[in-house]
Amino acid sequence: MTRVTNLVVKNAHGAKFWTVDDVEYIDFVSGVAVNALGHTHPEVVKAIQDQASSLIHLGLNYGYYESVVNLAEKLAEITPGDLDTVFFSNSGAEAIDGAIKLARAATGRPALIAFEGSFHGRTIGATTLTASSAKYKKHYEPLMGGVYHIPYPYALQLGKGMSEQEAAAYSLDRLQKLFELQVDPAQVAAIIIEPFMGEGGYVPAPAAFLHQLRRITEKHGILLVFDEVQTGFGRTGKMFAAEHAEVTPDILVLAKALSAGMPLGAIVANRELHEKWPVAGHGSTFGGNPISCAAALASIHVIEREQLVERSAALGNQIVERLKQEIGHLTSVAQIRGTGLMIGVEFQDENGNPGTKLVAAIREEALKNKLLVTSCGVYGQTIRLMLPLNIAEEDLDKGLTILETAIVKAATV
């Protein structure tokens, strides 16, 4: 595995963690967008303890239990449109693989289309869809067949001076060319997209683009799959990123913040589509584990009760404006963007190329000052912020001050 730090962590609470030598750090990574309520939220901890005292594992092949049924009903309530039926897995990558199987089984078609810059996980199926770096596929080819990629509407990477509208038009044009030259749309089972690209750079897809993609998939009988593993449960200032464009996918894939740090993924679709998945066509020993489901229910309850989705939207706007004011004037800052608490600061060097080395220096300087941040983007050119939705104001201010100071120092060396 990539080793980002060599810290040995003893305990963590809220937006902070402490090493074994009692050094305190502020955490702007949140377990890679997993800890939406920060570390060890007391209500989540209690739900885990209570569930563990009564039932740890059964297996959904052999019966139902309260936490999994209640969570399925809750997801049916809060997910967009008519998505009302759930298959539980252990992770986002597993859920992506399950979504691939569901799409192929339901349509009887073999082909899949994903996007350049996308990251969907590290199982063989998810790795095949992933296109945010060649390193993820090195050593593992040949991968799964029948997968095609088109450009994500990421204007800053597609061409200097390209507008968001031009980027969207270019991506849709490449999709049409793909249909004409490589794969007939009648052979395509699904198009899989992150409505807000994560690992590839923290870039939202334009709402008009997602609307057009929805129209194209409906025209050709193709299923539209939204990978909301990183964006779900308030991260973007809506419960799900799909709500920004008011586009309902056929299949919604969830994980990460779903269960507040416990292993859990979910494939959500409507009942009619799930019924096309044959009995015994998929399965999981641990998927829908009672403890993970109890943690998820507790987490969603806190998010709703404390109106953390709304807080994410408001606080994200404040942070973006603050960053623009404090560091936006630096020539090395290519763009500051964010929706809710999914915020990216993209950097460039003096020649306008991706600021990979600069980002590495910023991360190192921030860590020296006891702030954990991480990067994303094909070239590692973007600092991404994944703050708890309920982060304390004093931790937020202190962390942002450390980050801003690190950026200014690295940019002026």
RATALIN-V145112 format. One record per residue. RES is the residue in three letters. SS is DSSP state (hx for helix, st for strand, lp for the rest). BURIAL is + if it has 9 or more other ideal C-beta (glycine too) atoms within 8 Angstrom, else -. D_CENTER is the distance of its C-alpha to the mean C-alpha in Angstrom with 2 decimals. Layout:
res=RES ss=SS burial=BURIAL d_center=D_CENTER
res=RES ss=SS burial=BURIAL d_center=D_CENTER
This chain:
res=MET ss=lp burial=- d_center=19.35
res=THR ss=lp burial=- d_center=18.74
res=ARG ss=lp burial=- d_center=20.39
res=VAL ss=lp burial=- d_center=19.04
res=THR ss=lp burial=- d_center=21.83
res=ASN ss=lp burial=- d_center=24.79
res=LEU ss=lp burial=- d_center=24.68
res=VAL ss=lp burial=- d_center=25.88
res=VAL ss=st burial=+ d_center=24.36
res=LYS ss=st burial=- d_center=26.67
res=ASN ss=st burial=- d_center=25.00
res=ALA ss=st burial=+ d_center=22.40
res=HIS ss=st burial=- d_center=22.45
res=GLY ss=st burial=+ d_center=20.45
res=ALA ss=lp burial=+ d_center=19.11
res=LYS ss=st burial=+ d_center=21.66
res=PHE ss=st burial=+ d_center=22.59
res=TRP ss=st burial=+ d_center=25.97
res=THR ss=st burial=+ d_center=27.13
res=VAL ss=lp burial=- d_center=30.12
res=ASP ss=lp burial=- d_center=32.41
res=ASP ss=lp burial=- d_center=31.31
res=VAL ss=lp burial=- d_center=29.58
res=GLU ss=st burial=- d_center=27.10
res=TYR ss=st burial=+ d_center=23.79
res=ILE ss=st burial=+ d_center=21.35
res=ASP ss=st burial=+ d_center=17.72
res=PHE ss=lp burial=+ d_center=15.24
res=VAL ss=lp burial=+ d_center=12.57
res=SER ss=hx burial=+ d_center=12.45
res=GLY ss=hx burial=- d_center=11.96
res=VAL ss=hx burial=+ d_center=8.76
res=ALA ss=hx burial=+ d_center=7.36
res=VAL ss=lp burial=+ d_center=9.21
res=ASN ss=lp burial=+ d_center=12.41
res=ALA ss=lp burial=+ d_center=11.99
res=LEU ss=lp burial=+ d_center=15.79
res=GLY ss=lp burial=+ d_center=16.50
res=HIS ss=st burial=+ d_center=18.36
res=THR ss=lp burial=+ d_center=20.89
res=HIS ss=lp burial=+ d_center=21.03
res=PRO ss=hx burial=- d_center=24.51
res=GLU ss=hx burial=+ d_center=23.84
res=VAL ss=hx burial=+ d_center=21.13
res=VAL ss=hx burial=+ d_center=23.56
res=LYS ss=hx burial=+ d_center=26.38
res=ALA ss=hx burial=+ d_center=24.61
res=ILE ss=hx burial=+ d_center=23.92
res=GLN ss=hx burial=- d_center=27.55
res=ASP ss=hx burial=+ d_center=29.06
res=GLN ss=hx burial=+ d_center=27.33
res=ALA ss=hx burial=- d_center=28.24
res=SER ss=hx burial=- d_center=31.81
res=SER ss=hx burial=- d_center=32.15
res=LEU ss=lp burial=- d_center=30.01
res=ILE ss=lp burial=- d_center=27.72
res=HIS ss=lp burial=- d_center=27.48
res=LEU ss=lp burial=- d_center=29.15
res=GLY ss=lp burial=- d_center=27.18
res=LEU ss=lp burial=+ d_center=26.47
res=ASN ss=lp burial=- d_center=29.05
res=TYR ss=lp burial=- d_center=31.70
res=GLY ss=lp burial=- d_center=31.15
res=TYR ss=lp burial=- d_center=29.11
res=TYR ss=lp burial=+ d_center=28.44
res=GLU ss=hx burial=- d_center=27.76
res=SER ss=hx burial=+ d_center=24.27
res=VAL ss=hx burial=+ d_center=22.67
res=VAL ss=hx burial=+ d_center=24.65
res=ASN ss=hx burial=+ d_center=23.89
res=LEU ss=hx burial=+ d_center=20.12
res=ALA ss=hx burial=+ d_center=20.32
res=GLU ss=hx burial=- d_center=22.48
res=LYS ss=hx burial=+ d_center=20.22
res=LEU ss=hx burial=+ d_center=17.19
res=ALA ss=hx burial=+ d_center=19.75
res=GLU ss=hx burial=- d_center=20.82
res=ILE ss=hx burial=- d_center=17.66
res=THR ss=lp burial=+ d_center=15.68
res=PRO ss=lp burial=+ d_center=16.86
res=GLY ss=lp burial=- d_center=20.18
res=ASP ss=lp burial=- d_center=21.84
res=LEU ss=lp burial=+ d_center=19.01
res=ASP ss=lp burial=- d_center=21.04
res=THR ss=st burial=+ d_center=20.96
res=VAL ss=st burial=+ d_center=18.66
res=PHE ss=st burial=+ d_center=18.61
res=PHE ss=st burial=+ d_center=17.27
res=SER ss=st burial=+ d_center=16.22
res=ASN ss=lp burial=+ d_center=15.53
res=SER ss=lp burial=+ d_center=12.03
res=GLY ss=hx burial=+ d_center=9.04
res=ALA ss=hx burial=+ d_center=11.20
res=GLU ss=hx burial=+ d_center=14.14
res=ALA ss=hx burial=+ d_center=12.72
res=ILE ss=hx burial=+ d_center=12.07
res=ASP ss=hx burial=+ d_center=15.63
res=GLY ss=hx burial=+ d_center=16.89
res=ALA ss=hx burial=+ d_center=15.65
res=ILE ss=hx burial=+ d_center=17.50
res=LYS ss=hx burial=+ d_center=20.51
res=LEU ss=hx burial=+ d_center=20.51
res=ALA ss=hx burial=+ d_center=20.40
res=ARG ss=hx burial=+ d_center=23.18
res=ALA ss=hx burial=+ d_center=25.22
res=ALA ss=hx burial=+ d_center=25.11
res=THR ss=hx burial=+ d_center=26.02
res=GLY ss=lp burial=- d_center=28.16
res=ARG ss=lp burial=+ d_center=26.70
res=PRO ss=lp burial=- d_center=25.54
res=ALA ss=st burial=+ d_center=23.49
res=LEU ss=st burial=+ d_center=19.79
res=ILE ss=st burial=+ d_center=18.37
res=ALA ss=st burial=+ d_center=15.12
res=PHE ss=st burial=+ d_center=14.49
res=GLU ss=st burial=+ d_center=15.51
res=GLY ss=lp burial=+ d_center=12.92
res=SER ss=lp burial=+ d_center=10.24
res=PHE ss=lp burial=+ d_center=8.70
res=HIS ss=lp burial=+ d_center=8.68
res=GLY ss=lp burial=+ d_center=10.38
res=ARG ss=lp burial=- d_center=13.96
res=THR ss=lp burial=+ d_center=16.19
res=ILE ss=hx burial=+ d_center=18.63
res=GLY ss=hx burial=+ d_center=17.23
res=ALA ss=hx burial=+ d_center=13.60
res=THR ss=hx burial=+ d_center=15.21
res=THR ss=hx burial=+ d_center=17.33
res=LEU ss=hx burial=+ d_center=14.62
res=THR ss=lp burial=+ d_center=12.93
res=ALA ss=lp burial=+ d_center=14.69
res=SER ss=lp burial=+ d_center=13.33
res=SER ss=lp burial=- d_center=16.34
res=ALA ss=hx burial=- d_center=19.46
res=LYS ss=hx burial=- d_center=19.46
res=TYR ss=hx burial=+ d_center=17.04
res=LYS ss=lp burial=+ d_center=19.72
res=LYS ss=lp burial=- d_center=22.80
res=HIS ss=lp burial=- d_center=25.16
res=TYR ss=lp burial=- d_center=23.64
res=GLU ss=lp burial=- d_center=25.06
res=PRO ss=lp burial=- d_center=26.20
res=LEU ss=lp burial=+ d_center=22.92
res=MET ss=lp burial=- d_center=22.50
res=GLY ss=lp burial=- d_center=24.58
res=GLY ss=lp burial=- d_center=24.13
res=VAL ss=st burial=+ d_center=20.87
res=TYR ss=st burial=+ d_center=21.00
res=HIS ss=st burial=+ d_center=18.90
res=ILE ss=st burial=+ d_center=19.36
res=PRO ss=st burial=+ d_center=18.34
res=TYR ss=lp burial=+ d_center=15.29
res=PRO ss=lp burial=+ d_center=16.93
res=TYR ss=lp burial=+ d_center=16.36
res=ALA ss=hx burial=+ d_center=19.82
res=LEU ss=hx burial=+ d_center=20.10
res=GLN ss=hx burial=- d_center=19.64
res=LEU ss=hx burial=+ d_center=21.63
res=GLY ss=lp burial=- d_center=24.79
res=LYS ss=lp burial=- d_center=26.42
res=GLY ss=lp burial=- d_center=27.24
res=MET ss=lp burial=+ d_center=25.25
res=SER ss=lp burial=- d_center=24.22
res=GLU ss=hx burial=- d_center=21.11
res=GLN ss=hx burial=- d_center=23.40
res=GLU ss=hx burial=+ d_center=24.81
res=ALA ss=hx burial=+ d_center=21.49
res=ALA ss=hx burial=+ d_center=20.61
res=ALA ss=hx burial=- d_center=24.15
res=TYR ss=hx burial=+ d_center=23.99
res=SER ss=hx burial=+ d_center=20.91
res=LEU ss=hx burial=+ d_center=22.63
res=ASP ss=hx burial=- d_center=25.84
res=ARG ss=hx burial=+ d_center=24.38
res=LEU ss=hx burial=+ d_center=23.21
res=GLN ss=hx burial=- d_center=26.78
res=LYS ss=hx burial=- d_center=28.25
res=LEU ss=hx burial=+ d_center=26.23
res=PHE ss=hx burial=+ d_center=27.76
res=GLU ss=hx burial=- d_center=31.16
res=LEU ss=hx burial=- d_center=31.27
res=GLN ss=lp burial=- d_center=29.14
res=VAL ss=lp burial=+ d_center=28.07
res=ASP ss=lp burial=- d_center=29.65
res=PRO ss=hx burial=- d_center=27.24
res=ALA ss=hx burial=- d_center=29.22
res=GLN ss=hx burial=- d_center=27.84
res=VAL ss=st burial=+ d_center=24.14
res=ALA ss=st burial=+ d_center=22.43
res=ALA ss=st burial=+ d_center=18.98
res=ILE ss=st burial=+ d_center=16.86
res=ILE ss=st burial=+ d_center=13.17
res=ILE ss=st burial=+ d_center=10.85
res=GLU ss=lp burial=+ d_center=7.45
res=PRO ss=lp burial=+ d_center=9.17
res=PHE ss=st burial=+ d_center=7.57
res=MET ss=st burial=+ d_center=7.26
res=GLY ss=lp burial=+ d_center=5.37
res=GLU ss=lp burial=+ d_center=7.83
res=GLY ss=lp burial=+ d_center=10.40
res=GLY ss=lp burial=+ d_center=11.16
res=TYR ss=lp burial=+ d_center=9.18
res=VAL ss=st burial=+ d_center=11.10
res=PRO ss=st burial=+ d_center=11.26
res=ALA ss=lp burial=+ d_center=13.16
res=PRO ss=lp burial=+ d_center=16.53
res=ALA ss=hx burial=+ d_center=17.38
res=ALA ss=hx burial=- d_center=20.53
res=PHE ss=hx burial=+ d_center=18.82
res=LEU ss=hx burial=+ d_center=16.75
res=HIS ss=hx burial=+ d_center=20.10
res=GLN ss=hx burial=+ d_center=21.90
res=LEU ss=hx burial=+ d_center=19.54
res=ARG ss=hx burial=+ d_center=20.08
res=ARG ss=hx burial=- d_center=23.82
res=ILE ss=hx burial=+ d_center=23.94
res=THR ss=hx burial=+ d_center=22.31
res=GLU ss=hx burial=- d_center=24.68
res=LYS ss=hx burial=- d_center=27.59
res=HIS ss=hx burial=+ d_center=27.19
res=GLY ss=lp burial=- d_center=26.13
res=ILE ss=lp burial=+ d_center=22.75
res=LEU ss=st burial=+ d_center=19.86
res=LEU ss=st burial=+ d_center=16.73
res=VAL ss=st burial=+ d_center=13.51
res=PHE ss=st burial=+ d_center=10.23
res=ASP ss=st burial=+ d_center=7.14
res=GLU ss=lp burial=+ d_center=5.28
res=VAL ss=lp burial=+ d_center=4.18
res=GLN ss=lp burial=+ d_center=1.68
res=THR ss=lp burial=+ d_center=4.32
res=GLY ss=lp burial=+ d_center=7.03
res=PHE ss=lp burial=+ d_center=10.23
res=GLY ss=lp burial=+ d_center=11.23
res=ARG ss=lp burial=+ d_center=8.70
res=THR ss=lp burial=+ d_center=9.92
res=GLY ss=lp burial=+ d_center=13.40
res=LYS ss=lp burial=+ d_center=13.39
res=MET ss=lp burial=- d_center=12.69
res=PHE ss=lp burial=+ d_center=10.42
res=ALA ss=lp burial=+ d_center=9.66
res=ALA ss=hx burial=+ d_center=12.16
res=GLU ss=hx burial=+ d_center=14.79
res=HIS ss=hx burial=+ d_center=15.08
res=ALA ss=hx burial=+ d_center=16.62
res=GLU ss=lp burial=- d_center=18.11
res=VAL ss=lp burial=+ d_center=17.20
res=THR ss=lp burial=- d_center=16.94
res=PRO ss=lp burial=+ d_center=15.65
res=ASP ss=lp burial=+ d_center=17.81
res=ILE ss=st burial=+ d_center=15.14
res=LEU ss=st burial=+ d_center=11.95
res=VAL ss=st burial=+ d_center=9.76
res=LEU ss=st burial=+ d_center=8.47
res=ALA ss=lp burial=+ d_center=8.33
res=LYS ss=hx burial=+ d_center=7.58
res=ALA ss=hx burial=+ d_center=9.04
res=LEU ss=hx burial=+ d_center=10.97
res=SER ss=hx burial=+ d_center=13.76
res=ALA ss=lp burial=+ d_center=13.98
res=GLY ss=lp burial=+ d_center=14.26
res=MET ss=lp burial=+ d_center=15.98
res=PRO ss=lp burial=+ d_center=14.96
res=LEU ss=lp burial=+ d_center=13.95
res=GLY ss=st burial=+ d_center=12.06
res=ALA ss=st burial=+ d_center=13.23
res=ILE ss=st burial=+ d_center=14.28
res=VAL ss=st burial=+ d_center=15.58
res=ALA ss=st burial=+ d_center=18.24
res=ASN ss=lp burial=+ d_center=21.70
res=ARG ss=hx burial=- d_center=24.65
res=GLU ss=hx burial=- d_center=26.43
res=LEU ss=hx burial=+ d_center=23.73
res=HIS ss=hx burial=+ d_center=23.32
res=GLU ss=lp burial=- d_center=27.13
res=LYS ss=lp burial=- d_center=27.11
res=TRP ss=lp burial=+ d_center=25.47
res=PRO ss=lp burial=- d_center=28.65
res=VAL ss=lp burial=- d_center=29.47
res=ALA ss=lp burial=- d_center=28.72
res=GLY ss=lp burial=- d_center=26.49
res=HIS ss=lp burial=+ d_center=23.67
res=GLY ss=lp burial=- d_center=23.62
res=SER ss=lp burial=+ d_center=22.33
res=THR ss=lp burial=- d_center=24.44
res=PHE ss=lp burial=- d_center=22.08
res=GLY ss=lp burial=+ d_center=19.50
res=GLY ss=lp burial=+ d_center=19.86
res=ASN ss=lp burial=+ d_center=21.61
res=PRO ss=hx burial=+ d_center=23.61
res=ILE ss=hx burial=+ d_center=22.48
res=SER ss=hx burial=+ d_center=18.73
res=CYS ss=hx burial=+ d_center=19.39
res=ALA ss=hx burial=+ d_center=21.63
res=ALA ss=hx burial=+ d_center=19.10
res=ALA ss=hx burial=+ d_center=16.56
res=LEU ss=hx burial=+ d_center=19.45
res=ALA ss=hx burial=+ d_center=20.48
res=SER ss=hx burial=+ d_center=17.14
res=ILE ss=hx burial=+ d_center=16.86
res=HIS ss=hx burial=+ d_center=20.55
res=VAL ss=hx burial=+ d_center=20.19
res=ILE ss=hx burial=+ d_center=17.41
res=GLU ss=hx burial=+ d_center=19.76
res=ARG ss=hx burial=- d_center=22.98
res=GLU ss=lp burial=- d_center=22.14
res=GLN ss=lp burial=- d_center=20.55
res=LEU ss=hx burial=+ d_center=17.50
res=VAL ss=hx burial=+ d_center=15.61
res=GLU ss=hx burial=- d_center=18.61
res=ARG ss=hx burial=+ d_center=18.75
res=SER ss=hx burial=+ d_center=15.25
res=ALA ss=hx burial=+ d_center=16.48
res=ALA ss=hx burial=+ d_center=19.82
res=LEU ss=hx burial=+ d_center=18.94
res=GLY ss=hx burial=+ d_center=16.36
res=ASN ss=hx burial=- d_center=19.23
res=GLN ss=hx burial=- d_center=21.60
res=ILE ss=hx burial=+ d_center=19.65
res=VAL ss=hx burial=+ d_center=19.23
res=GLU ss=hx burial=- d_center=22.93
res=ARG ss=hx burial=+ d_center=23.96
res=LEU ss=hx burial=+ d_center=22.32
res=LYS ss=hx burial=+ d_center=23.95
res=GLN ss=hx burial=- d_center=27.20
res=GLU ss=hx burial=- d_center=27.16
res=ILE ss=hx burial=+ d_center=25.86
res=GLY ss=lp burial=+ d_center=25.54
res=HIS ss=lp burial=- d_center=29.09
res=LEU ss=lp burial=+ d_center=28.43
res=THR ss=lp burial=- d_center=28.87
res=SER ss=lp burial=+ d_center=26.25
res=VAL ss=st burial=+ d_center=23.52
res=ALA ss=st burial=+ d_center=22.46
res=GLN ss=st burial=- d_center=20.11
res=ILE ss=st burial=+ d_center=18.56
res=ARG ss=st burial=+ d_center=15.90
res=GLY ss=st burial=+ d_center=13.61
res=THR ss=st burial=+ d_center=12.79
res=GLY ss=lp burial=+ d_center=13.11
res=LEU ss=lp burial=+ d_center=11.90
res=MET ss=st burial=+ d_center=9.28
res=ILE ss=st burial=+ d_center=12.16
res=GLY ss=st burial=+ d_center=13.15
res=VAL ss=st burial=+ d_center=16.76
res=GLU ss=st burial=+ d_center=17.79
res=PHE ss=st burial=+ d_center=21.11
res=GLN ss=st burial=+ d_center=23.95
res=ASP ss=lp burial=+ d_center=27.24
res=GLU ss=lp burial=- d_center=30.71
res=ASN ss=lp burial=- d_center=30.71
res=GLY ss=lp burial=- d_center=27.52
res=ASN ss=lp burial=- d_center=25.67
res=PRO ss=st burial=+ d_center=22.25
res=GLY ss=lp burial=+ d_center=22.82
res=THR ss=hx burial=+ d_center=21.64
res=LYS ss=hx burial=- d_center=24.57
res=LEU ss=hx burial=+ d_center=24.31
res=VAL ss=hx burial=+ d_center=20.75
res=ALA ss=hx burial=+ d_center=21.95
res=ALA ss=hx burial=+ d_center=24.90
res=ILE ss=hx burial=+ d_center=22.93
res=ARG ss=hx burial=+ d_center=20.83
res=GLU ss=hx burial=- d_center=24.13
res=GLU ss=hx burial=+ d_center=26.00
res=ALA ss=hx burial=+ d_center=23.48
res=LEU ss=hx burial=+ d_center=23.59
res=LYS ss=hx burial=- d_center=27.39
res=ASN ss=lp burial=+ d_center=27.28
res=LYS ss=lp burial=+ d_center=25.18
res=LEU ss=st burial=+ d_center=21.76
res=LEU ss=st burial=+ d_center=18.74
res=VAL ss=lp burial=+ d_center=16.31
res=THR ss=st burial=+ d_center=14.37
res=SER ss=st burial=+ d_center=13.80
res=CYS ss=st burial=+ d_center=11.82
res=GLY ss=lp burial=+ d_center=13.29
res=VAL ss=lp burial=+ d_center=15.49
res=TYR ss=lp burial=- d_center=18.25
res=GLY ss=lp burial=+ d_center=16.59
res=GLN ss=lp burial=+ d_center=17.89
res=THR ss=st burial=+ d_center=15.37
res=ILE ss=st burial=+ d_center=15.10
res=ARG ss=st burial=+ d_center=11.81
res=LEU ss=st burial=+ d_center=12.30
res=MET ss=lp burial=+ d_center=10.24
res=LEU ss=lp burial=+ d_center=13.23
res=PRO ss=lp burial=+ d_center=14.12
res=LEU ss=lp burial=+ d_center=14.69
res=ASN ss=lp burial=+ d_center=18.26
res=ILE ss=lp burial=+ d_center=18.98
res=ALA ss=lp burial=- d_center=22.75
res=GLU ss=hx burial=- d_center=24.18
res=GLU ss=hx burial=- d_center=26.22
res=ASP ss=hx burial=+ d_center=23.38
res=LEU ss=hx burial=+ d_center=21.39
res=ASP ss=hx burial=- d_center=24.55
res=LYS ss=hx burial=+ d_center=25.53
res=GLY ss=hx burial=+ d_center=22.21
res=LEU ss=hx burial=+ d_center=22.09
res=THR ss=hx burial=- d_center=25.75
res=ILE ss=hx burial=+ d_center=25.21
res=LEU ss=hx burial=+ d_center=22.45
res=GLU ss=hx burial=+ d_center=24.64
res=THR ss=hx burial=+ d_center=27.62
res=ALA ss=hx burial=+ d_center=25.90
res=ILE ss=hx burial=+ d_center=24.85
res=VAL ss=hx burial=+ d_center=28.41
res=LYS ss=hx burial=+ d_center=29.99
res=ALA ss=hx burial=+ d_center=28.03
res=ALA ss=hx burial=+ d_center=28.58
res=THR ss=hx burial=- d_center=32.30
res=VAL ss=lp burial=- d_center=33.17
